Amino acid sequence: MNNEYLNQIIRERRSIFPSQYNNKPVSAEFIKNLLENANWAPTHRLTEPWRFKVVRGETKDRLGSFLSDTYTDITPNDKFSPFKVKKIKDKCDASNVIIAICMQRDPKERVPEWEEIAATAMAVQNMWLTCTANEVGCYWSSPVLIKYAGEFFEFEEGERCLGFLYIGNYNKDEVISSKRNSIEEKVEWHD
Protein backbone atom coordinates (compact mmCIF):
# COMPACT_ATOMS: atom_id res chain seq x y z
CA MET A 1 0.00 0.00 0.00
CA ASN A 2 1.35 3.41 -0.83
CA ASN A 3 1.06 6.52 1.33
CA GLU A 4 -1.38 8.23 -1.04
CA TYR A 5 -3.83 5.33 -0.78
CA LEU A 6 -3.56 5.30 3.01
CA ASN A 7 -4.10 9.08 3.14
CA GLN A 8 -7.13 8.71 0.86
CA ILE A 9 -8.75 6.00 3.02
CA ILE A 10 -8.20 7.98 6.21
CA ARG A 11 -9.60 11.17 4.68
CA GLU A 12 -12.57 9.44 3.04
CA ARG A 13 -13.74 7.76 6.26
CA ARG A 14 -17.28 8.93 6.97
CA SER A 15 -20.31 8.05 9.01
CA ILE A 16 -22.64 6.32 6.59
CA PHE A 17 -25.98 6.19 8.35
CA PRO A 18 -28.41 3.25 8.26
CA SER A 19 -30.95 5.34 6.34
CA GLN A 20 -28.39 5.36 3.48
CA TYR A 21 -27.99 1.55 3.38
CA ASN A 22 -29.39 -0.63 0.64
CA ASN A 23 -30.55 -4.24 0.87
CA LYS A 24 -27.32 -5.79 -0.45
CA PRO A 25 -25.98 -8.17 2.23
CA VAL A 26 -22.61 -7.76 3.89
CA SER A 27 -20.82 -11.11 3.80
CA ALA A 28 -19.84 -13.06 6.92
CA GLU A 29 -16.34 -13.26 5.42
CA PHE A 30 -16.13 -9.47 5.34
CA ILE A 31 -17.31 -9.22 8.97
CA LYS A 32 -14.67 -11.77 10.04
CA ASN A 33 -11.98 -9.72 8.27
CA LEU A 34 -13.34 -6.54 9.87
CA LEU A 35 -13.07 -8.11 13.32
CA GLU A 36 -9.58 -9.46 12.63
CA ASN A 37 -8.44 -5.96 11.67
CA ALA A 38 -9.98 -4.62 14.88
CA ASN A 39 -7.93 -7.14 16.81
CA TRP A 40 -4.70 -5.43 15.68
CA ALA A 41 -5.37 -2.14 17.45
CA PRO A 42 -2.74 -0.80 19.84
CA THR A 43 -3.20 -1.95 23.42
CA HIS A 44 -1.15 -1.04 26.49
CA ARG A 45 0.11 -4.11 28.37
CA LEU A 46 -1.69 -6.22 25.77
CA THR A 47 -4.95 -6.10 27.70
CA GLU A 48 -6.83 -6.32 24.36
CA PRO A 49 -10.00 -4.92 25.96
CA TRP A 50 -12.21 -4.87 22.86
CA ARG A 51 -15.13 -7.27 22.75
CA PHE A 52 -17.67 -7.48 19.96
CA LYS A 53 -21.12 -9.02 19.73
CA VAL A 54 -22.18 -9.50 16.11
CA VAL A 55 -25.93 -9.22 15.68
CA ARG A 56 -27.68 -10.39 12.52
CA GLY A 57 -30.99 -11.88 11.35
CA GLU A 58 -33.72 -12.44 13.92
CA THR A 59 -31.46 -11.37 16.77
CA LYS A 60 -31.03 -7.99 15.06
CA ASP A 61 -34.83 -7.66 14.93
CA ARG A 62 -35.04 -8.56 18.64
CA LEU A 63 -32.34 -5.96 19.43
CA GLY A 64 -34.37 -3.29 17.59
CA SER A 65 -37.47 -4.21 19.60
CA PHE A 66 -35.49 -4.30 22.85
CA LEU A 67 -33.97 -0.85 22.24
CA SER A 68 -37.25 0.77 21.21
CA ASP A 69 -39.13 -0.87 24.13
CA THR A 70 -36.41 0.22 26.55
CA TYR A 71 -36.60 3.78 25.24
CA THR A 72 -40.38 3.66 25.76
CA ASP A 73 -39.97 2.33 29.31
CA ILE A 74 -37.32 4.80 30.50
CA THR A 75 -38.56 7.98 28.84
CA PRO A 76 -40.92 10.25 30.80
CA ASN A 77 -44.16 11.05 29.02
CA ASP A 78 -43.27 14.72 28.56
CA LYS A 79 -40.05 13.76 26.73
CA PHE A 80 -41.37 10.73 24.83
CA SER A 81 -41.18 10.85 21.03
CA PRO A 82 -42.95 8.32 18.78
CA PHE A 83 -40.56 9.53 16.05
CA LYS A 84 -37.60 8.40 18.20
CA VAL A 85 -39.14 4.94 18.69
CA LYS A 86 -39.52 4.60 14.93
CA LYS A 87 -35.99 5.89 14.32
CA ILE A 88 -34.50 3.32 16.71
CA LYS A 89 -36.33 0.48 14.97
CA ASP A 90 -35.54 1.83 11.49
CA LYS A 91 -31.78 1.98 12.22
CA CYS A 92 -31.80 -1.67 13.22
CA ASP A 93 -34.02 -2.72 10.32
CA ALA A 94 -31.92 -0.86 7.73
CA SER A 95 -28.61 -2.29 8.96
CA ASN A 96 -27.39 -5.59 7.61
CA VAL A 97 -25.24 -6.20 10.68
CA ILE A 98 -24.98 -4.49 14.06
CA ILE A 99 -21.89 -4.96 16.19
CA ALA A 100 -22.14 -4.16 19.88
CA ILE A 101 -18.84 -2.47 20.77
CA CYS A 102 -17.84 -3.58 24.23
CA MET A 103 -14.88 -3.05 26.52
CA GLN A 104 -13.61 -5.65 28.96
CA ARG A 105 -11.89 -4.00 31.91
CA ASP A 106 -8.59 -5.64 32.85
CA PRO A 107 -9.38 -7.53 36.09
CA LYS A 108 -6.01 -6.49 37.52
CA GLU A 109 -6.57 -2.85 36.48
CA ARG A 110 -2.96 -2.64 35.27
CA VAL A 111 -3.81 0.37 33.09
CA PRO A 112 -6.23 3.26 33.60
CA GLU A 113 -9.73 2.59 32.29
CA TRP A 114 -9.45 5.45 29.78
CA GLU A 115 -6.59 3.58 28.07
CA GLU A 116 -8.80 0.54 27.59
CA ILE A 117 -11.62 2.70 26.24
CA ALA A 118 -9.11 4.35 23.89
CA ALA A 119 -7.80 0.95 22.75
CA THR A 120 -11.36 -0.17 22.02
CA ALA A 121 -11.96 3.05 20.06
CA MET A 122 -8.79 2.36 18.04
CA ALA A 123 -10.12 -1.13 17.27
CA VAL A 124 -13.30 0.52 16.01
CA GLN A 125 -11.22 2.93 13.90
CA ASN A 126 -9.55 -0.11 12.29
CA MET A 127 -13.02 -1.45 11.51
CA TRP A 128 -14.15 1.90 10.14
CA LEU A 129 -11.13 2.20 7.87
CA THR A 130 -11.69 -1.38 6.69
CA CYS A 131 -15.28 -0.48 5.81
CA THR A 132 -14.10 2.65 3.99
CA ALA A 133 -11.49 0.73 1.98
CA ASN A 134 -14.17 -1.79 0.96
CA GLU A 135 -16.92 0.78 0.30
CA VAL A 136 -19.13 -0.58 3.08
CA GLY A 137 -21.03 1.90 5.23
CA CYS A 138 -20.82 2.05 9.00
CA TYR A 139 -21.83 4.33 11.83
CA TRP A 140 -20.91 4.24 15.54
CA SER A 141 -23.76 5.26 17.80
CA SER A 142 -23.56 5.52 21.59
CA PRO A 143 -27.13 6.21 22.72
CA VAL A 144 -28.08 6.40 26.39
CA LEU A 145 -29.69 2.99 25.83
CA ILE A 146 -26.26 1.29 25.88
CA LYS A 147 -26.34 1.29 29.67
CA TYR A 148 -29.20 -1.22 29.41
CA ALA A 149 -27.35 -3.51 26.97
CA GLY A 150 -26.60 -5.95 29.80
CA GLU A 151 -30.30 -6.81 29.83
CA PHE A 152 -30.00 -8.04 26.23
CA PHE A 153 -26.46 -9.46 26.08
CA GLU A 154 -24.64 -11.58 28.61
CA PHE A 155 -21.62 -9.63 29.78
CA GLU A 156 -18.61 -10.93 31.61
CA GLU A 157 -17.65 -9.32 34.91
CA GLY A 158 -16.15 -5.90 34.08
CA GLU A 159 -17.50 -5.81 30.51
CA ARG A 160 -19.66 -2.96 29.26
CA CYS A 161 -21.12 -1.67 26.03
CA LEU A 162 -19.66 1.49 24.48
CA GLY A 163 -22.04 1.66 21.53
CA PHE A 164 -23.26 0.00 18.36
CA LEU A 165 -21.57 -0.12 14.98
CA TYR A 166 -24.31 -0.22 12.36
CA ILE A 167 -23.10 -1.74 9.07
CA GLY A 168 -24.58 -1.96 5.59
CA ASN A 169 -23.87 -1.53 1.91
CA TYR A 170 -24.86 1.77 0.36
CA ASN A 171 -25.18 3.44 -3.03
CA LYS A 172 -21.65 4.62 -3.86
CA ASP A 173 -23.01 7.16 -6.35
CA GLU A 174 -24.12 9.42 -3.51
CA VAL A 175 -21.64 12.19 -2.78
CA ILE A 176 -20.63 11.96 0.85
CA SER A 177 -18.67 14.99 1.91
CA SER A 178 -17.18 16.18 5.12
CA LYS A 179 -15.31 19.21 6.29
CA ARG A 180 -12.49 19.71 8.73
CA ASN A 181 -11.02 22.94 9.98
CA SER A 182 -7.34 23.38 9.20
CA ILE A 183 -4.95 21.34 11.32
CA GLU A 184 -2.98 24.55 11.84
CA GLU A 185 -5.82 25.75 14.13
CA LYS A 186 -5.23 22.73 16.39
CA VAL A 187 -1.45 22.49 16.62
CA GLU A 188 1.21 24.43 18.49
CA TRP A 189 4.80 23.89 17.39
CA HIS A 190 7.46 24.03 20.10
CA ASP A 191 10.95 23.97 18.55
C-alpha positions as CSV (number, residue, x, y, z in Angstrom):
1,M,0.0,0.0,0.0
2,N,1.3,3.4,-0.8
3,N,1.1,6.5,1.3
4,E,-1.4,8.2,-1.0
5,Y,-3.8,5.3,-0.8
6,L,-3.6,5.3,3.0
7,N,-4.1,9.1,3.1
8,Q,-7.1,8.7,0.9
9,I,-8.7,6.0,3.0
10,I,-8.2,8.0,6.2
11,R,-9.6,11.2,4.7
12,E,-12.6,9.4,3.0
13,R,-13.7,7.8,6.3
14,R,-17.3,8.9,7.0
15,S,-20.3,8.0,9.0
16,I,-22.6,6.3,6.6
17,F,-26.0,6.2,8.4
18,P,-28.4,3.2,8.3
19,S,-31.0,5.3,6.3
20,Q,-28.4,5.4,3.5
21,Y,-28.0,1.6,3.4
22,N,-29.4,-0.6,0.6
23,N,-30.5,-4.2,0.9
24,K,-27.3,-5.8,-0.5
25,P,-26.0,-8.2,2.2
26,V,-22.6,-7.8,3.9
27,S,-20.8,-11.1,3.8
28,A,-19.8,-13.1,6.9
29,E,-16.3,-13.3,5.4
30,F,-16.1,-9.5,5.3
31,I,-17.3,-9.2,9.0
32,K,-14.7,-11.8,10.0
33,N,-12.0,-9.7,8.3
34,L,-13.3,-6.5,9.9
35,L,-13.1,-8.1,13.3
36,E,-9.6,-9.5,12.6
37,N,-8.4,-6.0,11.7
38,A,-10.0,-4.6,14.9
39,N,-7.9,-7.1,16.8
40,W,-4.7,-5.4,15.7
41,A,-5.4,-2.1,17.4
42,P,-2.7,-0.8,19.8
43,T,-3.2,-2.0,23.4
44,H,-1.2,-1.0,26.5
45,R,0.1,-4.1,28.4
46,L,-1.7,-6.2,25.8
47,T,-5.0,-6.1,27.7
48,E,-6.8,-6.3,24.4
49,P,-10.0,-4.9,26.0
50,W,-12.2,-4.9,22.9
51,R,-15.1,-7.3,22.8
52,F,-17.7,-7.5,20.0
53,K,-21.1,-9.0,19.7
54,V,-22.2,-9.5,16.1
55,V,-25.9,-9.2,15.7
56,R,-27.7,-10.4,12.5
57,G,-31.0,-11.9,11.4
58,E,-33.7,-12.4,13.9
59,T,-31.5,-11.4,16.8
60,K,-31.0,-8.0,15.1
61,D,-34.8,-7.7,14.9
62,R,-35.0,-8.6,18.6
63,L,-32.3,-6.0,19.4
64,G,-34.4,-3.3,17.6
65,S,-37.5,-4.2,19.6
66,F,-35.5,-4.3,22.9
67,L,-34.0,-0.9,22.2
68,S,-37.3,0.8,21.2
69,D,-39.1,-0.9,24.1
70,T,-36.4,0.2,26.6
71,Y,-36.6,3.8,25.2
72,T,-40.4,3.7,25.8
73,D,-40.0,2.3,29.3
74,I,-37.3,4.8,30.5
75,T,-38.6,8.0,28.8
76,P,-40.9,10.2,30.8
77,N,-44.2,11.0,29.0
78,D,-43.3,14.7,28.6
79,K,-40.0,13.8,26.7
80,F,-41.4,10.7,24.8
81,S,-41.2,10.8,21.0
82,P,-42.9,8.3,18.8
83,F,-40.6,9.5,16.1
84,K,-37.6,8.4,18.2
85,V,-39.1,4.9,18.7
86,K,-39.5,4.6,14.9
87,K,-36.0,5.9,14.3
88,I,-34.5,3.3,16.7
89,K,-36.3,0.5,15.0
90,D,-35.5,1.8,11.5
91,K,-31.8,2.0,12.2
92,C,-31.8,-1.7,13.2
93,D,-34.0,-2.7,10.3
94,A,-31.9,-0.9,7.7
95,S,-28.6,-2.3,9.0
96,N,-27.4,-5.6,7.6
97,V,-25.2,-6.2,10.7
98,I,-25.0,-4.5,14.1
99,I,-21.9,-5.0,16.2
100,A,-22.1,-4.2,19.9
101,I,-18.8,-2.5,20.8
102,C,-17.8,-3.6,24.2
103,M,-14.9,-3.0,26.5
104,Q,-13.6,-5.6,29.0
105,R,-11.9,-4.0,31.9
106,D,-8.6,-5.6,32.9
107,P,-9.4,-7.5,36.1
108,K,-6.0,-6.5,37.5
109,E,-6.6,-2.8,36.5
110,R,-3.0,-2.6,35.3
111,V,-3.8,0.4,33.1
112,P,-6.2,3.3,33.6
113,E,-9.7,2.6,32.3
114,W,-9.5,5.5,29.8
115,E,-6.6,3.6,28.1
116,E,-8.8,0.5,27.6
117,I,-11.6,2.7,26.2
118,A,-9.1,4.4,23.9
119,A,-7.8,1.0,22.7
120,T,-11.4,-0.2,22.0
121,A,-12.0,3.0,20.1
122,M,-8.8,2.4,18.0
123,A,-10.1,-1.1,17.3
124,V,-13.3,0.5,16.0
125,Q,-11.2,2.9,13.9
126,N,-9.5,-0.1,12.3
127,M,-13.0,-1.5,11.5
128,W,-14.1,1.9,10.1
129,L,-11.1,2.2,7.9
130,T,-11.7,-1.4,6.7
131,C,-15.3,-0.5,5.8
132,T,-14.1,2.6,4.0
133,A,-11.5,0.7,2.0
134,N,-14.2,-1.8,1.0
135,E,-16.9,0.8,0.3
136,V,-19.1,-0.6,3.1
137,G,-21.0,1.9,5.2
138,C,-20.8,2.0,9.0
139,Y,-21.8,4.3,11.8
140,W,-20.9,4.2,15.5
141,S,-23.8,5.3,17.8
142,S,-23.6,5.5,21.6
143,P,-27.1,6.2,22.7
144,V,-28.1,6.4,26.4
145,L,-29.7,3.0,25.8
146,I,-26.3,1.3,25.9
147,K,-26.3,1.3,29.7
148,Y,-29.2,-1.2,29.4
149,A,-27.4,-3.5,27.0
150,G,-26.6,-6.0,29.8
151,E,-30.3,-6.8,29.8
152,F,-30.0,-8.0,26.2
153,F,-26.5,-9.5,26.1
154,E,-24.6,-11.6,28.6
155,F,-21.6,-9.6,29.8
156,E,-18.6,-10.9,31.6
157,E,-17.7,-9.3,34.9
158,G,-16.1,-5.9,34.1
159,E,-17.5,-5.8,30.5
160,R,-19.7,-3.0,29.3
161,C,-21.1,-1.7,26.0
162,L,-19.7,1.5,24.5
163,G,-22.0,1.7,21.5
164,F,-23.3,0.0,18.4
165,L,-21.6,-0.1,15.0
166,Y,-24.3,-0.2,12.4
167,I,-23.1,-1.7,9.1
168,G,-24.6,-2.0,5.6
169,N,-23.9,-1.5,1.9
170,Y,-24.9,1.8,0.4
171,N,-25.2,3.4,-3.0
172,K,-21.6,4.6,-3.9
173,D,-23.0,7.2,-6.3
174,E,-24.1,9.4,-3.5
175,V,-21.6,12.2,-2.8
176,I,-20.6,12.0,0.8
177,S,-18.7,15.0,1.9
178,S,-17.2,16.2,5.1
179,K,-15.3,19.2,6.3
180,R,-12.5,19.7,8.7
181,N,-11.0,22.9,10.0
182,S,-7.3,23.4,9.2
183,I,-5.0,21.3,11.3
184,E,-3.0,24.6,11.8
185,E,-5.8,25.8,14.1
186,K,-5.2,22.7,16.4
187,V,-1.4,22.5,16.6
188,E,1.2,24.4,18.5
189,W,4.8,23.9,17.4
190,H,7.5,24.0,20.1
191,D,10.9,24.0,18.5
